[in-house]
Amino acid sequence: MQRSTSKHRLPREQAAIEQHLGRVAAARIVQDKLGKSGTKASIQTRTQAETEQWVREAPDAEERAQRARLAAQAEHEAALAAQKERLCIF
């Protein structure tokens, strides 16, 4: 999806806008890749060692960070669910 932008009066502002749009596009591409290869459900069913290996196998640092973030979120959500289950008596 290409956004149309008008030229900004200030060159630095225009460069910042273009850089931001480039980052957003790159983030979408990475997220699309992660959506196909590593969903939260598949992360939650993996063991700790498998998850760490999956994170290390990422081709670049940016994707490694995304995978590590997803793994940490899944671990946090699992811990919250376990705590909720333990505390919920009725």
Secondary structure as GFF3:
##gff-version 3
##sequence-region A 1 90
A	DSSP	alpha_helix	11	37	.	.	.	ID=ss1
A	DSSP	alpha_helix	40	44	.	.	.	ID=ss2
A	DSSP	alpha_helix	48	56	.	.	.	ID=ss3
A	DSSP	alpha_helix	61	87	.	.	.	ID=ss4
###
